[in-house]
Amino acid sequence: MPAREVQSAHRPESFRGSPLIEVDSLIDRLDLEKIFARRAALHVDLGCGNGSFLCALAQRIPEKNFLGIERLLGRIRSATRKAAKIGNVRLLRMESSYVVRYLLPTRSVETFYLLFPDPWPKRRHWRRRLVTEDFLSAISQALVENGTFRIATDQREYFEKMKEMARANSNFAIIDPSVADLPLTKFERTFRAQGASIHWLELRKVSPVR
Ligand SMILES: C[S@@+](CC[C@H](N)C(=O)[O-])C[C@H]1O[C@@H](n2cnc3c(N)ncnc32)[C@H](O)[C@@H]1O
């Protein structure tokens, strides 16, 4: 679609197709204007589960685009059903790290959410965790300048590790988490009901001091 025909940030038209994206290529970056049929700031929920958080937030902020990434079929189906009547949500069934590294255009994302990532608490499983130094670098590449990465976990030890990695990465500043405006996720509801502590980490992309 030529740029002049793309609607600028405003309430999306009612959406007729499926919100589930089928990618044509695994080596080309996503054409976000085509996918959303407009140009608007993009928020990405990594591991969006059943999509309840994603869809609630998208309805609150209709002028932004929302992309949910989830690898489990049952959960992506459930998210797709929820998103069906919301114009500004799209879903992709894929590995989050692949999407961040290879499919999202450079400097295209205003905010990433990683809410209750699989914790892999056993030491021998830590290598399966999503957040690594390389992953943080890929997140920073995909973020716009001053873009944010919002993380929540109930796992203190994983939280401390992520914070340590963020401190060591000169592309990020750790800022005070601003979470009051966010809907609860499905897992957050469960953890709260169990009385678990929730740890929030919010990172802002900055220009490294050289
Ligand atoms: C603990 S659940 C949290 C779901 C949701 N964010 C919430 O807070 O309700 C973690 C979700 O991330 C998904 N997930 C874990 N690793 C993933 C990956 N590498 N790529 C895509 N999805 C992933 C899981 O399938 C699961 O749905």
The ligand as a MOL file (V3000), in Angstrom:
LIG
                    3D

  0  0  0     0  0            999 V3000
M  V30 BEGIN CTAB
M  V30 COUNTS 27 29 0 0 0
M  V30 BEGIN ATOM
M  V30 1 C 3.7860 -18.2660 32.0540 0
M  V30 2 S 2.9700 -17.9690 30.5560 0 CHG=1
M  V30 3 C 2.4880 -16.2420 30.6690 0
M  V30 4 C 1.4400 -15.8620 29.6600 0
M  V30 5 C 0.9890 -14.3970 29.7040 0
M  V30 6 N 2.0800 -13.4930 29.3860 0
M  V30 7 C 0.4000 -14.0720 31.0480 0
M  V30 8 O 1.0800 -13.3710 31.8350 0
M  V30 9 O -0.7370 -14.5020 31.3160 0 CHG=-1
M  V30 10 C 4.3130 -17.8900 29.4140 0
M  V30 11 C 3.8340 -17.9040 27.9820 0
M  V30 12 O 4.9220 -17.6710 27.1190 0
M  V30 13 C 4.8970 -18.6170 26.0730 0
M  V30 14 N 6.2760 -18.7680 25.6490 0
M  V30 15 C 7.3100 -19.1890 26.4000 0
M  V30 16 N 8.4580 -19.1370 25.7170 0
M  V30 17 C 8.1280 -18.6680 24.4870 0
M  V30 18 C 8.8760 -18.3850 23.3140 0
M  V30 19 N 10.1960 -18.5750 23.2810 0
M  V30 20 N 8.2260 -17.9120 22.2290 0
M  V30 21 C 6.8850 -17.7240 22.2640 0
M  V30 22 N 6.1260 -17.9720 23.3440 0
M  V30 23 C 6.7360 -18.4280 24.4380 0
M  V30 24 C 4.3220 -19.8560 26.6930 0
M  V30 25 O 3.7930 -20.7330 25.7250 0
M  V30 26 C 3.2600 -19.2530 27.6000 0
M  V30 27 O 2.0410 -19.0690 26.9340 0
M  V30 END ATOM
M  V30 BEGIN BOND
M  V30 1 1 1 2
M  V30 2 1 2 3
M  V30 3 1 2 10
M  V30 4 1 3 4
M  V30 5 1 4 5
M  V30 6 1 5 6
M  V30 7 1 5 7
M  V30 8 2 7 8
M  V30 9 1 7 9
M  V30 10 1 10 11
M  V30 11 1 11 12
M  V30 12 1 11 26
M  V30 13 1 12 13
M  V30 14 1 13 14
M  V30 15 1 13 24
M  V30 16 1 14 15
M  V30 17 1 14 23
M  V30 18 2 15 16
M  V30 19 1 16 17
M  V30 20 1 17 18
M  V30 21 2 17 23
M  V30 22 1 18 19
M  V30 23 2 18 20
M  V30 24 1 20 21
M  V30 25 2 21 22
M  V30 26 1 22 23
M  V30 27 1 24 25
M  V30 28 1 24 26
M  V30 29 1 26 27
M  V30 END BOND
M  V30 END CTAB
M  END
